[in-house]
């Protein structure tokens, strides 16, 4: 496994891969079983597996959230090596934003609700960095988890709109036995917080209405940003122990 922190060096190496199928998993590190499932599928469907690790500052509207985001690079690289990844892109922000954040993508409509409404600039930051990474890797397939369903949907629409040749592959959410969706932010919760956080999935799947779901989450001690239904799914974002949790489930 080769780790690349230079965009120019990676681009030169990428030219030598023509003719081979390439799969790509973009991440912000702090890898968990959900990421591992994406990498395993990527590894199984392509000749070359590429993973990026980059904590994208452009998608954090709260500097404190950016500062506390976990960055266990050494253990992440160890896991990726065990999973058989061929190349890891782990550049600094200056490599991926050589002109700062002077250029970024906007999308009318799809960034106006849920995460777009509650985290100004978040989806713009996601689209911008994913567009950059998709161009750099030029993969045949890129793998995204359904836990971040709005993000997945936005990226898929962006790829279609800009005629990108990379296929956007949706992968199921990986959950703990409690039902809690795997997330890098889970490691910021206490043991008691992890037990409480499991109520998010349970309530989303059992509440009769979004209003009752929000009420039940508050009764469990969570501070609710939203519970909404779109695209045949029920979504929620809520805070617990200063950690923002999101999840979604199919309706019915």
C-alpha positions, 0 to 999 in steps of 0.5 A: 500500500502506498500513501500519497500526500502530494497531488502532483505525485499522485497524478503522475502515478494515476497515469500509469494505471490506465487500462485497469479498473479502479474503485474509490472510497472517499473518507475523512478517516476515523475509520470504522466497520462501515468504512471497512464494508465500503472498502471490502466491496471496492476491493472485490469489484475492482483491480485497484482499490483507492481510499482517501483520508481527508478531513475537509475543512470546507464542510464544517460550519462550526470550527469547534466541530472541526477541531475535535473531529478524530484523526487516528491516521496511524490506525486508519492506515493499518486497517486499510493495509489489512483490507488490501487497499492499494493506494491511500490519498492523504494530502494536506488542505493546501494540496487540495485547495491550492487557492484556498476556498476560492472555487466551490460548487452550489446546488439549488434545491437539494441543499435547502433542507435537512443538512443543508438547512442546519449546516450552512455550507456543508453540502457545498463543501462536500460537493466541492471536495468530492468533485476534486477527488473524483477528478483526481482518482478518475475511478470507474466506481466510487462507494458511498454509505447510505447513512449519509443519504442526503450527501449520497443523493447530492453527489449522485446528482452532481455526477450526473449533472457534470457527466462524470464517468465514475459510477456512484455506488450506494452501500447499506448502512452498517449498524452495531447490534444495538441498531446504532449506525456506525459513525466516526463521531460515535467514538466521541460518546461515553459508554452511557452515551452509546447506549442512549444513542441506540434509541435513534434507530429504534425510534425512527423505525417505530414512531408513528409520525415524525412529530412523535419521533422528535418527541420520543428523542427529546424524552431520551435526552437528545436535542433534536435538529430535525426529523423529516421524511423525504424520498421514501425515507425518514431522517433525523439529526440530534445532539447527545453529549455535544455530538451530532448524530444522524440516521435514516431508515426506509419508510414502511 
